[in-house]
């Protein structure tokens, strides 16, 4: 599980060995990173028409298509991280419940 979480994070997170044995610490980082990336893709989609006139119209259309596709992938990663985070939280015994 930690391997998948590290795979979807920027590579710099692999330089922190404390995270590998603690997937419960990695999952919220992934969730926040993925949500931030979704927001960035949304902003990029809005800005993708700015180079209109500087690049051929088909290039702008292709860029918009790429942003849409990546936004959906990033949103799926954020949802998956939320599920992992919830599963890890539920797996921890809670005395008194």
WOSUL-V738109 format. One record per residue. BURIAL is I if it has 16 or more other C-alpha atoms within 10 Angstrom, else O. Layout:
# WOSUL-V738109
burial
BURIAL
BURIAL
This chain:
# WOSUL-V738109
burial
O
O
O
O
I
I
O
I
I
O
O
O
I
O
O
O
O
O
I
I
O
O
I
I
O
I
I
I
I
I
I
O
I
I
I
O
I
I
O
O
I
I
O
I
I
O
O
I
I
O
O
O
O
O
O
O
O
O
O
I
O
O
I
I
O
O
I
I
O
I
I
O
O
I
I
O
I
I
O
I
I
I
O
I
I
O
O
O
O
O
O
O
O
O
O
O
O
